[in-house]
Amino acid sequence: MRSDNGKPASLAGVYLGFDYGDKNIGVAVGQRLTCTATGLETIRSAGKQARWDAIGRLVEAWRPSGFVVGISYQADGRENPITGQILRFCRQLEGRYGLPVHTMDETLSTVESKSLFFQSRAKKSTGFGEIKDILAAQLILQTWLEHVAQQDRQNA
């Protein structure tokens, strides 16, 4: 598991988590104090301005202390073709909002989100496509929150 902690995270505060895709962006919200994350919505990336308008609306509503973005790697640790786009998205988030952006390895988030979805739906598989990005964002953010909490305990 990888985490970019180049900038210190505040001890408390709200964070927005993103599962970036070239068509859809899953978004979750979480807080350091309770170490919990909840899925919010999927932003359909039809146009860049609409995408940034939606993100701006979420930033205004939640007033986050920072962002957590999932970074995709191949099984052998190499970058995926979309990794460059994700890193660009991270730079844009930081530049637009002046808040720290943390990254978290999202390699298994899709597999885990499927498992979580099917556990919650018993045996029904309909609807996964509609919420998979939200669940992935939630898992990315939850993993980061738990990772940071573990680091805090070790440093205490």
Contacts in CASP RR format, 6 or more apart in sequence:
PFRMAT RR
TARGET T0000
AUTHOR 0000-0000-0000
METHOD contacts of the structure
MODEL  1
MRSDNGKPASLAGVYLGFDYGDKNIGVAVGQRLTCTATGLETIRSAGKQA
RWDAIGRLVEAWRPSGFVVGISYQADGRENPITGQILRFCRQLEGRYGLP
VHTMDETLSTVESKSLFFQSRAKKSTGFGEIKDILAAQLILQTWLEHVAQ
QDRQNA
1 104 0 8 1.000
1 105 0 8 1.000
1 143 0 8 1.000
1 147 0 8 1.000
2 71 0 8 1.000
2 73 0 8 1.000
2 103 0 8 1.000
2 104 0 8 1.000
2 105 0 8 1.000
3 102 0 8 1.000
3 103 0 8 1.000
3 104 0 8 1.000
3 105 0 8 1.000
3 144 0 8 1.000
3 147 0 8 1.000
3 148 0 8 1.000
4 102 0 8 1.000
4 103 0 8 1.000
4 104 0 8 1.000
5 102 0 8 1.000
5 148 0 8 1.000
5 151 0 8 1.000
6 102 0 8 1.000
7 100 0 8 1.000
7 102 0 8 1.000
9 15 0 8 1.000
9 32 0 8 1.000
9 65 0 8 1.000
9 66 0 8 1.000
9 100 0 8 1.000
9 102 0 8 1.000
9 148 0 8 1.000
10 32 0 8 1.000
10 65 0 8 1.000
11 32 0 8 1.000
11 152 0 8 1.000
12 31 0 8 1.000
12 32 0 8 1.000
12 33 0 8 1.000
12 65 0 8 1.000
13 31 0 8 1.000
13 32 0 8 1.000
13 33 0 8 1.000
13 64 0 8 1.000
13 65 0 8 1.000
14 29 0 8 1.000
14 30 0 8 1.000
14 31 0 8 1.000
14 62 0 8 1.000
14 63 0 8 1.000
14 64 0 8 1.000
14 65 0 8 1.000
15 29 0 8 1.000
15 30 0 8 1.000
15 31 0 8 1.000
15 32 0 8 1.000
15 64 0 8 1.000
15 65 0 8 1.000
15 66 0 8 1.000
15 67 0 8 1.000
15 68 0 8 1.000
15 102 0 8 1.000
15 141 0 8 1.000
15 144 0 8 1.000
15 145 0 8 1.000
16 27 0 8 1.000
16 28 0 8 1.000
16 29 0 8 1.000
16 30 0 8 1.000
16 58 0 8 1.000
16 59 0 8 1.000
16 62 0 8 1.000
16 64 0 8 1.000
16 66 0 8 1.000
16 67 0 8 1.000
16 68 0 8 1.000
16 141 0 8 1.000
17 27 0 8 1.000
17 28 0 8 1.000
17 29 0 8 1.000
17 30 0 8 1.000
17 37 0 8 1.000
17 67 0 8 1.000
17 68 0 8 1.000
17 69 0 8 1.000
17 70 0 8 1.000
17 137 0 8 1.000
17 140 0 8 1.000
17 141 0 8 1.000
17 144 0 8 1.000
18 25 0 8 1.000
18 26 0 8 1.000
18 27 0 8 1.000
18 28 0 8 1.000
18 67 0 8 1.000
18 68 0 8 1.000
18 69 0 8 1.000
18 70 0 8 1.000
18 89 0 8 1.000
18 93 0 8 1.000
18 137 0 8 1.000
18 140 0 8 1.000
19 25 0 8 1.000
19 26 0 8 1.000
19 27 0 8 1.000
19 70 0 8 1.000
19 106 0 8 1.000
19 109 0 8 1.000
19 133 0 8 1.000
19 134 0 8 1.000
19 136 0 8 1.000
19 137 0 8 1.000
19 140 0 8 1.000
20 26 0 8 1.000
20 69 0 8 1.000
20 70 0 8 1.000
20 82 0 8 1.000
20 85 0 8 1.000
20 86 0 8 1.000
20 89 0 8 1.000
21 45 0 8 1.000
21 82 0 8 1.000
21 85 0 8 1.000
21 86 0 8 1.000
21 133 0 8 1.000
22 45 0 8 1.000
22 82 0 8 1.000
22 85 0 8 1.000
23 44 0 8 1.000
23 45 0 8 1.000
24 42 0 8 1.000
24 43 0 8 1.000
24 44 0 8 1.000
24 45 0 8 1.000
24 133 0 8 1.000
25 42 0 8 1.000
25 43 0 8 1.000
25 45 0 8 1.000
25 51 0 8 1.000
25 55 0 8 1.000
25 133 0 8 1.000
25 137 0 8 1.000
26 39 0 8 1.000
26 40 0 8 1.000
26 41 0 8 1.000
26 42 0 8 1.000
26 43 0 8 1.000
26 133 0 8 1.000
26 134 0 8 1.000
26 136 0 8 1.000
26 137 0 8 1.000
27 39 0 8 1.000
27 40 0 8 1.000
27 41 0 8 1.000
27 42 0 8 1.000
27 43 0 8 1.000
27 55 0 8 1.000
27 58 0 8 1.000
27 134 0 8 1.000
27 137 0 8 1.000
28 37 0 8 1.000
28 38 0 8 1.000
28 39 0 8 1.000
28 40 0 8 1.000
28 134 0 8 1.000
28 137 0 8 1.000
28 138 0 8 1.000
28 140 0 8 1.000
28 141 0 8 1.000
28 142 0 8 1.000
29 37 0 8 1.000
29 38 0 8 1.000
29 39 0 8 1.000
29 40 0 8 1.000
29 58 0 8 1.000
29 62 0 8 1.000
29 64 0 8 1.000
29 141 0 8 1.000
30 36 0 8 1.000
30 37 0 8 1.000
30 38 0 8 1.000
30 141 0 8 1.000
30 142 0 8 1.000
30 145 0 8 1.000
31 145 0 8 1.000
32 65 0 8 1.000
32 145 0 8 1.000
32 148 0 8 1.000
32 149 0 8 1.000
35 145 0 8 1.000
35 146 0 8 1.000
35 149 0 8 1.000
36 142 0 8 1.000
36 145 0 8 1.000
37 138 0 8 1.000
37 139 0 8 1.000
37 141 0 8 1.000
37 142 0 8 1.000
37 145 0 8 1.000
38 138 0 8 1.000
39 134 0 8 1.000
39 135 0 8 1.000
39 137 0 8 1.000
39 138 0 8 1.000
40 58 0 8 1.000
40 134 0 8 1.000
40 137 0 8 1.000
41 54 0 8 1.000
41 58 0 8 1.000
41 134 0 8 1.000
42 130 0 8 1.000
42 131 0 8 1.000
42 133 0 8 1.000
42 134 0 8 1.000
43 51 0 8 1.000
43 54 0 8 1.000
43 55 0 8 1.000
44 50 0 8 1.000
45 51 0 8 1.000
52 96 0 8 1.000
55 93 0 8 1.000
59 97 0 8 1.000
64 99 0 8 1.000
65 99 0 8 1.000
65 100 0 8 1.000
66 97 0 8 1.000
66 99 0 8 1.000
66 100 0 8 1.000
66 101 0 8 1.000
66 102 0 8 1.000
67 90 0 8 1.000
67 93 0 8 1.000
67 94 0 8 1.000
67 97 0 8 1.000
67 99 0 8 1.000
67 100 0 8 1.000
67 101 0 8 1.000
67 102 0 8 1.000
68 101 0 8 1.000
68 102 0 8 1.000
68 103 0 8 1.000
68 104 0 8 1.000
68 140 0 8 1.000
68 141 0 8 1.000
68 144 0 8 1.000
69 86 0 8 1.000
69 89 0 8 1.000
69 90 0 8 1.000
69 93 0 8 1.000
69 101 0 8 1.000
69 102 0 8 1.000
69 103 0 8 1.000
69 104 0 8 1.000
69 140 0 8 1.000
70 86 0 8 1.000
70 103 0 8 1.000
70 104 0 8 1.000
70 105 0 8 1.000
70 106 0 8 1.000
70 109 0 8 1.000
70 140 0 8 1.000
71 83 0 8 1.000
71 86 0 8 1.000
71 87 0 8 1.000
71 103 0 8 1.000
71 104 0 8 1.000
71 105 0 8 1.000
71 106 0 8 1.000
72 79 0 8 1.000
72 80 0 8 1.000
72 82 0 8 1.000
72 83 0 8 1.000
72 86 0 8 1.000
72 106 0 8 1.000
72 107 0 8 1.000
73 79 0 8 1.000
73 80 0 8 1.000
73 83 0 8 1.000
73 105 0 8 1.000
73 107 0 8 1.000
74 80 0 8 1.000
75 107 0 8 1.000
90 101 0 8 1.000
90 103 0 8 1.000
91 101 0 8 1.000
93 99 0 8 1.000
93 101 0 8 1.000
94 100 0 8 1.000
94 101 0 8 1.000
102 144 0 8 1.000
104 140 0 8 1.000
104 141 0 8 1.000
104 143 0 8 1.000
104 144 0 8 1.000
104 147 0 8 1.000
106 136 0 8 1.000
106 139 0 8 1.000
106 140 0 8 1.000
109 136 0 8 1.000
109 139 0 8 1.000
109 140 0 8 1.000
109 143 0 8 1.000
110 132 0 8 1.000
110 136 0 8 1.000
112 139 0 8 1.000
113 132 0 8 1.000
113 135 0 8 1.000
113 136 0 8 1.000
113 138 0 8 1.000
113 139 0 8 1.000
114 128 0 8 1.000
114 132 0 8 1.000
116 135 0 8 1.000
116 139 0 8 1.000
117 128 0 8 1.000
117 131 0 8 1.000
117 132 0 8 1.000
117 135 0 8 1.000
118 125 0 8 1.000
118 128 0 8 1.000
END
